């Protein structure tokens, strides 16, 4: 069982990395959500290095099962923090709310994530920038995905 523990853990870590990537995409990896994808990959690389070094010496120490179990515990804590930390609104949700509030036709190709300093959201930096058209005028609206706050940006 000890010889199978590291490969099984490696497969689990790979699946979790894909889960974080797919789960973060609708939020455009806002506020470092994309970094959660990197943590299981780093753990996977560490397990791979450990596995290769143990294979070359033809030894399996007790630490291999402890290392696997602790990696899985770390990833479970990451999953819980991902569920608690992810924003309330995806970009698609934000576009719908902005279209309803401001009566604009959202130009999806121009919408995205931005870091914007504004007094509208105290201490918030990562926002969705949503571009909408109202007649001939193009409007830019900041949307804070954690609370749903919106602020219109005046064209420069």
MIVEXNU-657561 format. One record per residue (C-alpha): residue number from 1; residue in one letter; z, x, y. Coordinates in Angstrom, 2 decimals, m for minus. Each point is the difference from the previous one (the first is absolute). Layout:
BEGIN
NUM,A,Z,X,Y
...
This chain:
BEGIN
1,X,0.00,0.00,0.00
2,X,0.79,2.87,2.38
3,X,m3.55,1.33,m0.34
4,X,m1.40,m3.42,0.95
5,X,2.32,m0.58,2.95
6,X,m1.84,2.20,2.51
7,X,m3.48,m1.40,m0.68
8,X,1.32,m3.57,0.15
9,X,1.77,0.74,3.28
10,X,m3.19,1.59,1.34
11,X,m1.99,m3.15,m0.76
12,X,2.68,m2.14,1.67
13,X,m0.04,2.21,3.11
14,X,m3.78,m0.21,0.20
15,X,0.12,m3.80,m0.26
16,X,2.68,m0.14,2.72
17,X,m2.10,2.20,2.31
18,X,m2.93,m2.40,m0.43
19,X,2.36,m2.94,0.62
20,X,1.20,1.53,3.29
21,X,m3.58,0.73,1.08
22,X,m1.23,m3.51,m0.75
23,X,3.14,m1.54,1.52
24,X,m0.30,2.01,3.24
25,X,m3.70,m0.59,0.64
26,X,0.30,m3.52,1.48
27,X,2.49,1.43,2.49
28,X,m2.34,2.91,0.89
29,X,2.69,2.47,m1.13
30,X,1.96,m0.81,3.15
31,X,3.28,1.82,0.69
32,X,m0.40,2.54,m2.76
33,X,m0.50,m2.49,m2.83
34,X,m2.74,2.32,m1.27
35,X,2.54,2.75,m0.50
36,X,1.66,m2.05,m2.71
37,X,m3.16,0.57,m2.04
38,X,0.48,3.75,0.23
39,X,3.56,0.09,m1.37
40,X,m0.86,m1.11,m3.58
41,X,m2.95,2.42,0.05
42,X,2.29,2.89,0.99
43,X,2.43,m1.01,m2.75
44,X,m2.93,m0.19,m2.41
45,X,m1.11,3.51,0.95
46,X,3.56,1.28,m0.48
47,X,0.20,m1.59,m3.43
48,X,m3.41,1.45,m0.86
49,X,1.09,3.51,0.97
50,X,3.19,m0.41,m2.00
51,X,m1.93,m1.38,m2.99
52,X,m2.51,2.87,0.04
53,X,2.71,2.64,0.29
54,X,1.90,m1.54,m2.91
55,X,m3.15,m0.23,m2.14
56,X,m0.73,3.69,0.51
57,X,3.49,0.94,m1.16
58,X,m0.11,m2.59,m2.83
59,X,3.37,m1.32,1.12
60,X,1.22,m3.37,1.13
61,X,3.33,0.09,1.72
62,X,2.35,m2.91,0.48
63,X,m0.95,0.05,3.65
64,X,m3.40,m1.54,m0.74
65,X,1.45,m3.44,m0.74
66,X,2.39,0.26,2.95
67,X,m2.85,1.04,2.25
68,X,m2.11,m2.92,m1.16
69,X,2.79,m2.52,0.41
70,X,0.95,1.28,3.45
71,X,m3.68,m0.15,1.07
72,X,m0.22,m3.61,m1.10
73,X,3.26,m0.84,1.83
74,X,m1.37,1.61,3.18
75,X,m3.19,m2.01,m0.32
76,X,1.93,m3.23,m0.56
77,X,1.95,0.68,3.19
78,X,m3.32,0.61,1.76
79,X,m1.36,m3.33,m1.24
80,X,3.08,m1.79,1.32
81,X,m0.28,1.74,3.37
82,X,m3.74,m0.81,0.12
83,X,0.73,m3.68,m0.56
84,X,2.70,0.02,2.68
85,X,m1.86,2.17,2.53
86,X,m3.53,m1.34,m0.07
87,X,m1.04,m2.09,3.03
88,X,0.07,m3.78,0.00
89,X,m3.65,m0.24,1.04
90,X,m3.12,1.62,m1.40
91,X,m2.93,0.68,2.30
92,X,m1.74,m3.16,m1.25
93,X,3.11,m2.09,0.77
94,X,0.23,1.57,3.45
95,X,m3.65,m0.77,0.75
96,X,0.56,m3.67,m0.86
97,X,3.12,m0.22,2.19
98,X,m1.75,1.68,2.94
99,X,m3.04,m2.26,m0.33
100,X,2.27,m3.06,0.00
101,X,2.13,1.09,2.95
102,X,m2.66,1.41,2.32
103,X,m2.99,m2.08,m1.11
104,X,m2.20,3.03,m0.61
105,X,m2.54,0.79,m2.68
106,X,1.34,3.12,m1.69
107,X,m2.41,2.90,m0.40
108,X,1.26,1.32,m3.32
109,X,m2.06,3.20,0.10
110,X,1.77,1.13,3.17
111,X,3.53,m0.96,m1.08
112,X,2.31,2.54,m1.57
113,X,3.21,1.98,0.26
114,X,1.02,1.82,3.14
115,X,2.89,1.88,1.46
116,X,0.49,m1.38,3.46
117,X,2.72,0.56,2.57
118,X,0.83,m3.23,1.74
119,X,3.00,m1.66,1.56
120,X,m0.90,m3.22,m1.80
121,X,1.62,1.14,m3.23
122,X,3.10,2.08,0.59
123,X,0.00,3.07,m2.27
124,X,m2.97,m1.21,m2.08
125,X,m2.98,2.29,m0.29
126,X,m2.10,m0.93,m3.02
127,X,m1.78,m3.28,0.68
128,X,m3.16,m1.76,m0.99
129,X,m2.63,0.08,2.70
130,X,m2.00,m3.20,m0.24
131,X,m3.20,m0.43,1.97
132,X,m1.19,m3.53,0.73
133,X,m2.81,m1.52,1.99
134,X,0.45,m2.94,2.30
135,X,m3.40,m0.86,1.45
136,X,m1.41,3.28,1.30
137,X,3.40,1.60,0.52
138,X,1.46,2.31,m2.62
139,X,3.79,m0.19,m0.31
140,X,2.26,2.59,m1.62
141,X,3.29,m1.21,m1.38
142,X,2.83,2.03,m1.50
143,X,1.78,m1.60,m2.92
144,X,3.30,1.34,m1.31
145,X,m0.07,m0.77,m3.75
146,X,3.75,m0.03,m0.60
147,X,0.85,m2.79,2.42
148,X,m3.31,m1.63,0.91
149,X,0.32,0.92,3.69
150,X,m3.28,0.15,1.91
151,X,m1.02,1.56,3.30
152,X,m3.34,m0.14,1.74
153,X,m1.31,3.33,1.28
154,X,m1.84,0.00,3.27
155,X,m3.41,1.67,m0.24
156,X,m0.07,3.47,1.53
